[in-house]
Amino acid sequence: MHGERKFSEARLDKSSGTIGGAEYTLTIDPDGLKLIEKGKRKGIALAWRDIISGDAGLALALQASVQG
């Protein structure tokens, strides 16, 4: 099969856990992954295309430079 794979618009999975003493929520959806600290509105987002292309590190560095 050629072309882009389409996912449903619904959230695929959501989980929570503790990292370094802080509570986080990880959401997996058709756009990619989102890791957000509980009580915060913004977090880290990684698009599937960045993960697959190997640009995930670059995307994270860009987000970090813009957020803080």
CHARMM-style PDB file with segment names, atoms N, HN, CA, C and O in Angstrom:
ATOM      1  N   MET     1       0.833  -1.175   0.000  1.00  0.00      PROA
ATOM      2  CA  MET     1       0.000   0.000   0.000  1.00  0.00      PROA
ATOM      3  C   MET     1       0.880   1.243   0.000  1.00  0.00      PROA
ATOM      4  O   MET     1       1.768   1.373   0.843  1.00  0.00      PROA
ATOM      5  N   HSD     2       0.648   2.137  -0.918  1.00  0.00      PROA
ATOM      6  HN  HSD     2      -0.073   2.031  -1.603  1.00  0.00      PROA
ATOM      7  CA  HSD     2       1.434   3.357  -1.026  1.00  0.00      PROA
ATOM      8  C   HSD     2       0.638   4.541  -0.499  1.00  0.00      PROA
ATOM      9  O   HSD     2      -0.590   4.493  -0.437  1.00  0.00      PROA
ATOM     10  N   GLY     3       1.346   5.608  -0.117  1.00  0.00      PROA
ATOM     11  HN  GLY     3       2.344   5.647  -0.167  1.00  0.00      PROA
ATOM     12  CA  GLY     3       0.666   6.809   0.372  1.00  0.00      PROA
ATOM     13  C   GLY     3       0.652   6.870   1.882  1.00  0.00      PROA
ATOM     14  O   GLY     3       1.247   6.039   2.568  1.00  0.00      PROA
ATOM     15  N   GLU     4      -0.042   7.874   2.381  1.00  0.00      PROA
ATOM     16  HN  GLU     4      -0.526   8.550   1.824  1.00  0.00      PROA
ATOM     17  CA  GLU     4      -0.108   8.087   3.814  1.00  0.00      PROA
ATOM     18  C   GLU     4      -1.164   7.210   4.446  1.00  0.00      PROA
ATOM     19  O   GLU     4      -2.244   7.013   3.889  1.00  0.00      PROA
ATOM     20  N   ARG     5      -0.843   6.686   5.614  1.00  0.00      PROA
ATOM     21  HN  ARG     5       0.034   6.847   6.067  1.00  0.00      PROA
ATOM     22  CA  ARG     5      -1.826   5.907   6.356  1.00  0.00      PROA
ATOM     23  C   ARG     5      -2.684   6.864   7.173  1.00  0.00      PROA
ATOM     24  O   ARG     5      -2.159   7.776   7.810  1.00  0.00      PROA
ATOM     25  N   LYS     6      -3.968   6.669   7.161  1.00  0.00      PROA
ATOM     26  HN  LYS     6      -4.395   5.928   6.643  1.00  0.00      PROA
ATOM     27  CA  LYS     6      -4.892   7.524   7.898  1.00  0.00      PROA
ATOM     28  C   LYS     6      -5.337   6.817   9.165  1.00  0.00      PROA
ATOM     29  O   LYS     6      -5.704   5.643   9.135  1.00  0.00      PROA
ATOM     30  N   PHE     7      -5.301   7.545  10.290  1.00  0.00      PROA
ATOM     31  HN  PHE     7      -5.003   8.499  10.315  1.00  0.00      PROA
ATOM     32  CA  PHE     7      -5.796   7.041  11.554  1.00  0.00      PROA
ATOM     33  C   PHE     7      -7.134   7.694  11.841  1.00  0.00      PROA
ATOM     34  O   PHE     7      -7.442   8.754  11.295  1.00  0.00      PROA
ATOM     35  N   SER     8      -7.916   7.080  12.680  1.00  0.00      PROA
ATOM     36  HN  SER     8      -7.666   6.219  13.124  1.00  0.00      PROA
ATOM     37  CA  SER     8      -9.183   7.697  13.069  1.00  0.00      PROA
ATOM     38  C   SER     8      -8.887   8.968  13.853  1.00  0.00      PROA
ATOM     39  O   SER     8      -7.777   9.144  14.358  1.00  0.00      PROA
ATOM     40  N   GLU     9      -9.855   9.840  13.957  1.00  0.00      PROA
ATOM     41  HN  GLU     9     -10.756   9.698  13.547  1.00  0.00      PROA
ATOM     42  CA  GLU     9      -9.678  11.107  14.654  1.00  0.00      PROA
ATOM     43  C   GLU     9      -9.675  10.935  16.177  1.00  0.00      PROA
ATOM     44  O   GLU     9      -9.319  11.869  16.895  1.00  0.00      PROA
ATOM     45  N   ALA    10     -10.057   9.785  16.670  1.00  0.00      PROA
ATOM     46  HN  ALA    10     -10.347   9.026  16.086  1.00  0.00      PROA
ATOM     47  CA  ALA    10     -10.129   9.555  18.116  1.00  0.00      PROA
ATOM     48  C   ALA    10      -8.744   9.339  18.714  1.00  0.00      PROA
ATOM     49  O   ALA    10      -7.818   8.901  18.031  1.00  0.00      PROA
ATOM     50  N   ARG    11      -8.620   9.652  20.001  1.00  0.00      PROA
ATOM     51  HN  ARG    11      -9.373  10.007  20.555  1.00  0.00      PROA
ATOM     52  CA  ARG    11      -7.391   9.386  20.751  1.00  0.00      PROA
ATOM     53  C   ARG    11      -7.176   7.874  20.757  1.00  0.00      PROA
ATOM     54  O   ARG    11      -8.127   7.116  20.950  1.00  0.00      PROA
ATOM     55  N   LEU    12      -5.963   7.438  20.551  1.00  0.00      PROA
ATOM     56  HN  LEU    12      -5.191   8.054  20.394  1.00  0.00      PROA
ATOM     57  CA  LEU    12      -5.664   6.020  20.499  1.00  0.00      PROA
ATOM     58  C   LEU    12      -5.370   5.445  21.878  1.00  0.00      PROA
ATOM     59  O   LEU    12      -5.763   4.316  22.171  1.00  0.00      PROA
ATOM     60  N   ASP    13      -4.673   6.219  22.744  1.00  0.00      PROA
ATOM     61  HN  ASP    13      -4.354   7.136  22.506  1.00  0.00      PROA
ATOM     62  CA  ASP    13      -4.329   5.722  24.075  1.00  0.00      PROA
ATOM     63  C   ASP    13      -3.923   6.890  24.967  1.00  0.00      PROA
ATOM     64  O   ASP    13      -3.443   7.918  24.489  1.00  0.00      PROA
ATOM     65  N   LYS    14      -4.124   6.713  26.268  1.00  0.00      PROA
ATOM     66  HN  LYS    14      -4.514   5.877  26.656  1.00  0.00      PROA
ATOM     67  CA  LYS    14      -3.734   7.723  27.240  1.00  0.00      PROA
ATOM     68  C   LYS    14      -3.286   7.002  28.499  1.00  0.00      PROA
ATOM     69  O   LYS    14      -3.938   6.063  28.957  1.00  0.00      PROA
ATOM     70  N   SER    15      -2.161   7.451  29.057  1.00  0.00      PROA
ATOM     71  HN  SER    15      -1.632   8.214  28.685  1.00  0.00      PROA
ATOM     72  CA  SER    15      -1.601   6.821  30.238  1.00  0.00      PROA
ATOM     73  C   SER    15      -0.973   7.889  31.120  1.00  0.00      PROA
ATOM     74  O   SER    15      -0.638   8.973  30.642  1.00  0.00      PROA
ATOM     75  N   SER    16      -0.811   7.589  32.405  1.00  0.00      PROA
ATOM     76  HN  SER    16      -1.083   6.708  32.793  1.00  0.00      PROA
ATOM     77  CA  SER    16      -0.155   8.540  33.290  1.00  0.00      PROA
ATOM     78  C   SER    16       0.886   7.825  34.129  1.00  0.00      PROA
ATOM     79  O   SER    16       0.825   6.612  34.329  1.00  0.00      PROA
ATOM     80  N   GLY    17       1.843   8.601  34.614  1.00  0.00      PROA
ATOM     81  HN  GLY    17       1.893   9.586  34.451  1.00  0.00      PROA
ATOM     82  CA  GLY    17       2.907   8.035  35.423  1.00  0.00      PROA
ATOM     83  C   GLY    17       3.764   9.129  36.033  1.00  0.00      PROA
ATOM     84  O   GLY    17       3.546  10.317  35.797  1.00  0.00      PROA
ATOM     85  N   THR    18       4.726   8.715  36.809  1.00  0.00      PROA
ATOM     86  HN  THR    18       4.904   7.750  37.001  1.00  0.00      PROA
ATOM     87  CA  THR    18       5.613   9.642  37.511  1.00  0.00      PROA
ATOM     88  C   THR    18       7.007   9.583  36.905  1.00  0.00      PROA
ATOM     89  O   THR    18       7.565   8.505  36.697  1.00  0.00      PROA
ATOM     90  N   ILE    19       7.556  10.752  36.626  1.00  0.00      PROA
ATOM     91  HN  ILE    19       7.103  11.628  36.794  1.00  0.00      PROA
ATOM     92  CA  ILE    19       8.925  10.867  36.121  1.00  0.00      PROA
ATOM     93  C   ILE    19       9.623  11.899  36.984  1.00  0.00      PROA
ATOM     94  O   ILE    19       9.207  13.056  37.027  1.00  0.00      PROA
ATOM     95  N   GLY    20      10.682  11.494  37.671  1.00  0.00      PROA
ATOM     96  HN  GLY    20      11.020  10.554  37.636  1.00  0.00      PROA
ATOM     97  CA  GLY    20      11.434  12.426  38.503  1.00  0.00      PROA
ATOM     98  C   GLY    20      10.592  13.089  39.585  1.00  0.00      PROA
ATOM     99  O   GLY    20      10.839  14.242  39.938  1.00  0.00      PROA
ATOM    100  N   GLY    21       9.603  12.377  40.114  1.00  0.00      PROA
ATOM    101  HN  GLY    21       9.403  11.440  39.827  1.00  0.00      PROA
ATOM    102  CA  GLY    21       8.758  12.905  41.176  1.00  0.00      PROA
ATOM    103  C   GLY    21       7.574  13.733  40.694  1.00  0.00      PROA
ATOM    104  O   GLY    21       6.753  14.151  41.511  1.00  0.00      PROA
ATOM    105  N   ALA    22       7.462  13.980  39.397  1.00  0.00      PROA
ATOM    106  HN  ALA    22       8.128  13.640  38.733  1.00  0.00      PROA
ATOM    107  CA  ALA    22       6.346  14.759  38.845  1.00  0.00      PROA
ATOM    108  C   ALA    22       5.405  13.825  38.084  1.00  0.00      PROA
ATOM    109  O   ALA    22       5.848  12.877  37.435  1.00  0.00      PROA
ATOM    110  N   GLU    23       4.103  14.103  38.171  1.00  0.00      PROA
ATOM    111  HN  GLU    23       3.743  14.873  38.698  1.00  0.00      PROA
ATOM    112  CA  GLU    23       3.088  13.318  37.462  1.00  0.00      PROA
ATOM    113  C   GLU    23       2.936  13.829  36.027  1.00  0.00      PROA
ATOM    114  O   GLU    23       2.843  15.034  35.795  1.00  0.00      PROA
ATOM    115  N   TYR    24       2.911  12.904  35.075  1.00  0.00      PROA
ATOM    116  HN  TYR    24       2.986  11.925  35.263  1.00  0.00      PROA
ATOM    117  CA  TYR    24       2.769  13.235  33.657  1.00  0.00      PROA
ATOM    118  C   TYR    24       1.665  12.409  33.028  1.00  0.00      PROA
ATOM    119  O   TYR    24       1.338  11.320  33.500  1.00  0.00      PROA
ATOM    120  N   THR    25       1.093  12.940  31.954  1.00  0.00      PROA
ATOM    121  HN  THR    25       1.358  13.825  31.570  1.00  0.00      PROA
ATOM    122  CA  THR    25       0.131  12.210  31.143  1.00  0.00      PROA
ATOM    123  C   THR    25       0.709  12.078  29.736  1.00  0.00      PROA
ATOM    124  O   THR    25       1.142  13.063  29.137  1.00  0.00      PROA
ATOM    125  N   LEU    26       0.709  10.850  29.217  1.00  0.00      PROA
ATOM    126  HN  LEU    26       0.357  10.051  29.704  1.00  0.00      PROA
ATOM    127  CA  LEU    26       1.164  10.570  27.863  1.00  0.00      PROA
ATOM    128  C   LEU    26      -0.058  10.247  27.017  1.00  0.00      PROA
ATOM    129  O   LEU    26      -0.820   9.335  27.338  1.00  0.00      PROA
ATOM    130  N   THR    27      -0.245  10.996  25.938  1.00  0.00      PROA
ATOM    131  HN  THR    27       0.373  11.738  25.677  1.00  0.00      PROA
ATOM    132  CA  THR    27      -1.352  10.755  25.023  1.00  0.00      PROA
ATOM    133  C   THR    27      -0.801  10.363  23.664  1.00  0.00      PROA
ATOM    134  O   THR    27       0.083  11.023  23.119  1.00  0.00      PROA
ATOM    135  N   ILE    28      -1.337   9.284  23.130  1.00  0.00      PROA
ATOM    136  HN  ILE    28      -2.056   8.748  23.572  1.00  0.00      PROA
ATOM    137  CA  ILE    28      -0.991   8.832  21.787  1.00  0.00      PROA
ATOM    138  C   ILE    28      -2.229   9.050  20.934  1.00  0.00      PROA
ATOM    139  O   ILE    28      -3.297   8.511  21.225  1.00  0.00      PROA
ATOM    140  N   ASP    29      -2.080   9.847  19.877  1.00  0.00      PROA
ATOM    141  HN  ASP    29      -1.213  10.285  19.642  1.00  0.00      PROA
ATOM    142  CA  ASP    29      -3.223  10.142  19.019  1.00  0.00      PROA
ATOM    143  C   ASP    29      -2.788  10.126  17.555  1.00  0.00      PROA
ATOM    144  O   ASP    29      -1.620   9.861  17.272  1.00  0.00      PROA
ATOM    145  N   PRO    30      -3.688  10.399  16.629  1.00  0.00      PROA
ATOM    146  CA  PRO    30      -3.331  10.329  15.212  1.00  0.00      PROA
ATOM    147  C   PRO    30      -2.205  11.278  14.797  1.00  0.00      PROA
ATOM    148  O   PRO    30      -1.545  11.043  13.785  1.00  0.00      PROA
ATOM    149  N   ASP    31      -1.977  12.353  15.573  1.00  0.00      PROA
ATOM    150  HN  ASP    31      -2.513  12.543  16.395  1.00  0.00      PROA
ATOM    151  CA  ASP    31      -0.912  13.301  15.230  1.00  0.00      PROA
ATOM    152  C   ASP    31       0.457  12.877  15.748  1.00  0.00      PROA
ATOM    153  O   ASP    31       1.475  13.231  15.154  1.00  0.00      PROA
ATOM    154  N   GLY    32       0.498  12.120  16.854  1.00  0.00      PROA
ATOM    155  HN  GLY    32      -0.329  11.833  17.337  1.00  0.00      PROA
ATOM    156  CA  GLY    32       1.765  11.704  17.438  1.00  0.00      PROA
ATOM    157  C   GLY    32       1.649  11.471  18.927  1.00  0.00      PROA
ATOM    158  O   GLY    32       0.628  10.983  19.412  1.00  0.00      PROA
ATOM    159  N   LEU    33       2.710  11.826  19.661  1.00  0.00      PROA
ATOM    160  HN  LEU    33       3.540  12.223  19.267  1.00  0.00      PROA
ATOM    161  CA  LEU    33       2.778  11.646  21.111  1.00  0.00      PROA
ATOM    162  C   LEU    33       2.778  12.998  21.802  1.00  0.00      PROA
ATOM    163  O   LEU    33       3.364  13.956  21.298  1.00  0.00      PROA
ATOM    164  N   LYS    34       2.118  13.080  22.964  1.00  0.00      PROA
ATOM    165  HN  LYS    34       1.642  12.302  23.373  1.00  0.00      PROA
ATOM    166  CA  LYS    34       2.139  14.298  23.769  1.00  0.00      PROA
ATOM    167  C   LYS    34       2.393  13.906  25.213  1.00  0.00      PROA
ATOM    168  O   LYS    34       1.693  13.057  25.764  1.00  0.00      PROA
ATOM    169  N   LEU    35       3.402  14.526  25.829  1.00  0.00      PROA
ATOM    170  HN  LEU    35       3.971  15.215  25.381  1.00  0.00      PROA
ATOM    171  CA  LEU    35       3.743  14.291  27.230  1.00  0.00      PROA
ATOM    172  C   LEU    35       3.562  15.609  27.970  1.00  0.00      PROA
ATOM    173  O   LEU    35       4.267  16.581  27.702  1.00  0.00      PROA
ATOM    174  N   ILE    36       2.600  15.637  28.914  1.00  0.00      PROA
ATOM    175  HN  ILE    36       2.027  14.847  29.132  1.00  0.00      PROA
ATOM    176  CA  ILE    36       2.257  16.876  29.597  1.00  0.00      PROA
ATOM    177  C   ILE    36       2.275  16.647  31.107  1.00  0.00      PROA
ATOM    178  O   ILE    36       1.671  15.700  31.610  1.00  0.00      PROA
ATOM    179  N   GLU    37       2.977  17.528  31.818  1.00  0.00      PROA
ATOM    180  HN  GLU    37       3.467  18.298  31.409  1.00  0.00      PROA
ATOM    181  CA  GLU    37       3.000  17.453  33.272  1.00  0.00      PROA
ATOM    182  C   GLU    37       1.618  17.818  33.798  1.00  0.00      PROA
ATOM    183  O   GLU    37       1.012  18.791  33.349  1.00  0.00      PROA
ATOM    184  N   LYS    38       1.120  17.025  34.758  1.00  0.00      PROA
ATOM    185  HN  LYS    38       1.612  16.235  35.122  1.00  0.00      PROA
ATOM    186  CA  LYS    38      -0.213  17.294  35.301  1.00  0.00      PROA
ATOM    187  C   LYS    38      -0.254  18.687  35.906  1.00  0.00      PROA
ATOM    188  O   LYS    38       0.669  19.110  36.602  1.00  0.00      PROA
ATOM    189  N   GLY    39      -1.349  19.390  35.623  1.00  0.00      PROA
ATOM    190  HN  GLY    39      -2.098  19.046  35.057  1.00  0.00      PROA
ATOM    191  CA  GLY    39      -1.516  20.749  36.109  1.00  0.00      PROA
ATOM    192  C   GLY    39      -0.979  21.802  35.149  1.00  0.00      PROA
ATOM    193  O   GLY    39      -1.166  22.998  35.375  1.00  0.00      PROA
ATOM    194  N   LYS    40      -0.317  21.374  34.087  1.00  0.00      PROA
ATOM    195  HN  LYS    40      -0.164  20.403  33.904  1.00  0.00      PROA
ATOM    196  CA  LYS    40       0.241  22.293  33.082  1.00  0.00      PROA
ATOM    197  C   LYS    40      -0.582  22.186  31.805  1.00  0.00      PROA
ATOM    198  O   LYS    40      -1.251  21.182  31.562  1.00  0.00      PROA
ATOM    199  N   ARG    41      -0.521  23.230  31.002  1.00  0.00      PROA
ATOM    200  HN  ARG    41       0.022  24.046  31.199  1.00  0.00      PROA
ATOM    201  CA  ARG    41      -1.259  23.237  29.738  1.00  0.00      PROA
ATOM    202  C   ARG    41      -0.390  22.840  28.554  1.00  0.00      PROA
ATOM    203  O   ARG    41      -0.890  22.300  27.566  1.00  0.00      PROA
ATOM    204  N   LYS    42       0.909  23.104  28.649  1.00  0.00      PROA
ATOM    205  HN  LYS    42       1.315  23.541  29.451  1.00  0.00      PROA
ATOM    206  CA  LYS    42       1.819  22.798  27.545  1.00  0.00      PROA
ATOM    207  C   LYS    42       2.780  21.696  27.965  1.00  0.00      PROA
ATOM    208  O   LYS    42       3.125  21.553  29.138  1.00  0.00      PROA
ATOM    209  N   GLY    43       3.189  20.939  26.993  1.00  0.00      PROA
ATOM    210  HN  GLY    43       2.909  21.055  26.040  1.00  0.00      PROA
ATOM    211  CA  GLY    43       4.137  19.871  27.244  1.00  0.00      PROA
ATOM    212  C   GLY    43       4.978  19.635  26.006  1.00  0.00      PROA
ATOM    213  O   GLY    43       5.217  20.546  25.214  1.00  0.00      PROA
ATOM    214  N   ILE    44       5.418  18.412  25.854  1.00  0.00      PROA
ATOM    215  HN  ILE    44       5.223  17.672  26.497  1.00  0.00      PROA
ATOM    216  CA  ILE    44       6.242  18.031  24.711  1.00  0.00      PROA
ATOM    217  C   ILE    44       5.368  17.266  23.727  1.00  0.00      PROA
ATOM    218  O   ILE    44       4.647  16.346  24.114  1.00  0.00      PROA
ATOM    219  N   ALA    45       5.432  17.642  22.469  1.00  0.00      PROA
ATOM    220  HN  ALA    45       6.017  18.390  22.155  1.00  0.00      PROA
ATOM    221  CA  ALA    45       4.675  16.946  21.426  1.00  0.00      PROA
ATOM    222  C   ALA    45       5.647  16.483  20.341  1.00  0.00      PROA
ATOM    223  O   ALA    45       6.530  17.228  19.918  1.00  0.00      PROA
ATOM    224  N   LEU    46       5.467  15.257  19.910  1.00  0.00      PROA
ATOM    225  HN  LEU    46       4.750  14.652  20.254  1.00  0.00      PROA
ATOM    226  CA  LEU    46       6.261  14.698  18.819  1.00  0.00      PROA
ATOM    227  C   LEU    46       5.327  14.168  17.747  1.00  0.00      PROA
ATOM    228  O   LEU    46       4.495  13.300  18.010  1.00  0.00      PROA
ATOM    229  N   ALA    47       5.465  14.685  16.557  1.00  0.00      PROA
ATOM    230  HN  ALA    47       6.141  15.391  16.343  1.00  0.00      PROA
ATOM    231  CA  ALA    47       4.647  14.221  15.434  1.00  0.00      PROA
ATOM    232  C   ALA    47       5.207  12.901  14.917  1.00  0.00      PROA
ATOM    233  O   ALA    47       6.416  12.670  14.949  1.00  0.00      PROA
ATOM    234  N   TRP    48       4.310  12.040  14.442  1.00  0.00      PROA
ATOM    235  HN  TRP    48       3.328  12.228  14.416  1.00  0.00      PROA
ATOM    236  CA  TRP    48       4.743  10.751  13.888  1.00  0.00      PROA
ATOM    237  C   TRP    48       5.760  10.949  12.769  1.00  0.00      PROA
ATOM    238  O   TRP    48       6.727  10.194  12.670  1.00  0.00      PROA
ATOM    239  N   ARG    49       5.549  11.957  11.927  1.00  0.00      PROA
ATOM    240  HN  ARG    49       4.763  12.570  12.007  1.00  0.00      PROA
ATOM    241  CA  ARG    49       6.465  12.173  10.795  1.00  0.00      PROA
ATOM    242  C   ARG    49       7.874  12.508  11.286  1.00  0.00      PROA
ATOM    243  O   ARG    49       8.852  12.131  10.640  1.00  0.00      PROA
ATOM    244  N   ASP    50       7.997  13.217  12.431  1.00  0.00      PROA
ATOM    245  HN  ASP    50       7.203  13.523  12.956  1.00  0.00      PROA
ATOM    246  CA  ASP    50       9.317  13.537  12.982  1.00  0.00      PROA
ATOM    247  C   ASP    50       9.985  12.293  13.557  1.00  0.00      PROA
ATOM    248  O   ASP    50      11.195  12.115  13.419  1.00  0.00      PROA
ATOM    249  N   ILE    51       9.205  11.441  14.196  1.00  0.00      PROA
ATOM    250  HN  ILE    51       8.222  11.586  14.308  1.00  0.00      PROA
ATOM    251  CA  ILE    51       9.749  10.202  14.756  1.00  0.00      PROA
ATOM    252  C   ILE    51      10.246   9.299  13.635  1.00  0.00      PROA
ATOM    253  O   ILE    51      11.352   8.764  13.709  1.00  0.00      PROA
ATOM    254  N   ILE    52       9.439   9.131  12.607  1.00  0.00      PROA
ATOM    255  HN  ILE    52       8.541   9.566  12.547  1.00  0.00      PROA
ATOM    256  CA  ILE    52       9.785   8.238  11.498  1.00  0.00      PROA
ATOM    257  C   ILE    52      10.962   8.770  10.686  1.00  0.00      PROA
ATOM    258  O   ILE    52      11.808   7.995  10.240  1.00  0.00      PROA
ATOM    259  N   SER    53      11.023  10.084  10.490  1.00  0.00      PROA
ATOM    260  HN  SER    53      10.336  10.714  10.852  1.00  0.00      PROA
ATOM    261  CA  SER    53      12.090  10.660   9.670  1.00  0.00      PROA
ATOM    262  C   SER    53      13.403  10.788  10.434  1.00  0.00      PROA
ATOM    263  O   SER    53      14.444  11.058   9.836  1.00  0.00      PROA
ATOM    264  N   GLY    54      13.361  10.595  11.756  1.00  0.00      PROA
ATOM    265  HN  GLY    54      12.515  10.375  12.242  1.00  0.00      PROA
ATOM    266  CA  GLY    54      14.577  10.737  12.551  1.00  0.00      PROA
ATOM    267  C   GLY    54      14.789  12.154  13.043  1.00  0.00      PROA
ATOM    268  O   GLY    54      15.831  12.452  13.625  1.00  0.00      PROA
ATOM    269  N   ASP    55      13.816  13.040  12.822  1.00  0.00      PROA
ATOM    270  HN  ASP    55      12.969  12.797  12.349  1.00  0.00      PROA
ATOM    271  CA  ASP    55      13.936  14.433  13.243  1.00  0.00      PROA
ATOM    272  C   ASP    55      13.367  14.683  14.636  1.00  0.00      PROA
ATOM    273  O   ASP    55      13.178  15.837  15.020  1.00  0.00      PROA
ATOM    274  N   ALA    56      13.092  13.634  15.396  1.00  0.00      PROA
ATOM    275  HN  ALA    56      13.246  12.696  15.084  1.00  0.00      PROA
ATOM    276  CA  ALA    56      12.493  13.792  16.723  1.00  0.00      PROA
ATOM    277  C   ALA    56      13.390  14.607  17.654  1.00  0.00      PROA
ATOM    278  O   ALA    56      12.893  15.453  18.397  1.00  0.00      PROA
ATOM    279  N   GLY    57      14.688  14.369  17.626  1.00  0.00      PROA
ATOM    280  HN  GLY    57      15.092  13.681  17.023  1.00  0.00      PROA
ATOM    281  CA  GLY    57      15.617  15.121  18.466  1.00  0.00      PROA
ATOM    282  C   GLY    57      15.621  16.599  18.118  1.00  0.00      PROA
ATOM    283  O   GLY    57      15.651  17.453  19.004  1.00  0.00      PROA
ATOM    284  N   LEU    58      15.591  16.893  16.846  1.00  0.00      PROA
ATOM    285  HN  LEU    58      15.566  16.199  16.126  1.00  0.00      PROA
ATOM    286  CA  LEU    58      15.551  18.281  16.386  1.00  0.00      PROA
ATOM    287  C   LEU    58      14.249  18.958  16.807  1.00  0.00      PROA
ATOM    288  O   LEU    58      14.259  20.111  17.237  1.00  0.00      PROA
ATOM    289  N   ALA    59      13.128  18.244  16.683  1.00  0.00      PROA
ATOM    290  HN  ALA    59      13.120  17.307  16.334  1.00  0.00      PROA
ATOM    291  CA  ALA    59      11.826  18.793  17.085  1.00  0.00      PROA
ATOM    292  C   ALA    59      11.794  19.082  18.580  1.00  0.00      PROA
ATOM    293  O   ALA    59      11.265  20.112  18.998  1.00  0.00      PROA
ATOM    294  N   LEU    60      12.353  18.187  19.393  1.00  0.00      PROA
ATOM    295  HN  LEU    60      12.783  17.350  19.054  1.00  0.00      PROA
ATOM    296  CA  LEU    60      12.399  18.403  20.843  1.00  0.00      PROA
ATOM    297  C   LEU    60      13.277  19.596  21.202  1.00  0.00      PROA
ATOM    298  O   LEU    60      12.916  20.389  22.072  1.00  0.00      PROA
ATOM    299  N   ALA    61      14.412  19.730  20.551  1.00  0.00      PROA
ATOM    300  HN  ALA    61      14.705  19.085  19.845  1.00  0.00      PROA
ATOM    301  CA  ALA    61      15.317  20.851  20.822  1.00  0.00      PROA
ATOM    302  C   ALA    61      14.652  22.175  20.457  1.00  0.00      PROA
ATOM    303  O   ALA    61      14.797  23.161  21.180  1.00  0.00      PROA
ATOM    304  N   LEU    62      13.936  22.204  19.358  1.00  0.00      PROA
ATOM    305  HN  LEU    62      13.818  21.404  18.771  1.00  0.00      PROA
ATOM    306  CA  LEU    62      13.228  23.410  18.946  1.00  0.00      PROA
ATOM    307  C   LEU    62      12.147  23.776  19.956  1.00  0.00      PROA
ATOM    308  O   LEU    62      12.019  24.941  20.332  1.00  0.00      PROA
ATOM    309  N   GLN    63      11.372  22.794  20.397  1.00  0.00      PROA
ATOM    310  HN  GLN    63      11.476  21.847  20.092  1.00  0.00      PROA
ATOM    311  CA  GLN    63      10.331  23.051  21.409  1.00  0.00      PROA
ATOM    312  C   GLN    63      10.949  23.597  22.689  1.00  0.00      PROA
ATOM    313  O   GLN    63      10.431  24.552  23.267  1.00  0.00      PROA
ATOM    314  N   ALA    64      12.044  23.005  23.135  1.00  0.00      PROA
ATOM    315  HN  ALA    64      12.465  22.229  22.666  1.00  0.00      PROA
ATOM    316  CA  ALA    64      12.704  23.453  24.364  1.00  0.00      PROA
ATOM    317  C   ALA    64      13.198  24.886  24.244  1.00  0.00      PROA
ATOM    318  O   ALA    64      13.109  25.649  25.206  1.00  0.00      PROA
ATOM    319  N   SER    65      13.715  25.264  23.089  1.00  0.00      PROA
ATOM    320  HN  SER    65      13.788  24.644  22.307  1.00  0.00      PROA
ATOM    321  CA  SER    65      14.224  26.614  22.910  1.00  0.00      PROA
ATOM    322  C   SER    65      13.092  27.636  22.883  1.00  0.00      PROA
ATOM    323  O   SER    65      13.278  28.775  23.311  1.00  0.00      PROA
ATOM    324  N   VAL    66      11.937  27.246  22.392  1.00  0.00      PROA
ATOM    325  HN  VAL    66      11.786  26.320  22.044  1.00  0.00      PROA
ATOM    326  CA  VAL    66      10.792  28.164  22.318  1.00  0.00      PROA
ATOM    327  C   VAL    66      10.113  28.284  23.687  1.00  0.00      PROA
ATOM    328  O   VAL    66       9.672  29.370  24.064  1.00  0.00      PROA
ATOM    329  N   GLN    67      10.026  27.177  24.431  1.00  0.00      PROA
ATOM    330  HN  GLN    67      10.384  26.295  24.125  1.00  0.00      PROA
ATOM    331  CA  GLN    67       9.314  27.182  25.715  1.00  0.00      PROA
ATOM    332  C   GLN    67      10.115  27.782  26.849  1.00  0.00      PROA
ATOM    333  O   GLN    67       9.515  28.270  27.808  1.00  0.00      PROA
ATOM    334  N   GLY    68      11.383  27.774  26.797  1.00  0.00      PROA
ATOM    335  HN  GLY    68      11.870  27.377  26.019  1.00  0.00      PROA
ATOM    336  CA  GLY    68      12.067  28.262  27.975  1.00  0.00      PROA
ATOM    337  C   GLY    68      13.443  28.638  27.723  1.00  0.00      PROA
ATOM    338  OT1 GLY    68      14.143  29.070  28.639  1.00  0.00      PROA
TER     339      GLY     68
END
